[in-house]
């Protein structure tokens, strides 16, 4: 069953992107990866947590290096933009949790 996403939720996403643009710790790769995460969340009917695979996120985000992917997803988690729970299984995918109310 698809979750209902309100206009406020999507506005929260916009506010979060603006906040990310001012965060000196982040670069374009972080933003690209976060956008890829948002698209996967959308394709998962806005349910949190949702599953992602490194391969799919790297392809969508145009990240060529596995090391860069791991660095950026770890930092997004550490900085509180989302919570990442790795599965260490290539086909099962890892779990991603959005912050409640988009307040980071």
Protein Blocks (a to p, Z undefined) as FASTA:
>chain_A
ZZdddfklmmmmmmmmmmmmmmmkbcfklmmmmmmmmmmmmmnoopacddddfklmmmmn
opabfklmmmmmmmmmmnopaccddekiaklopaddddehhiZZ
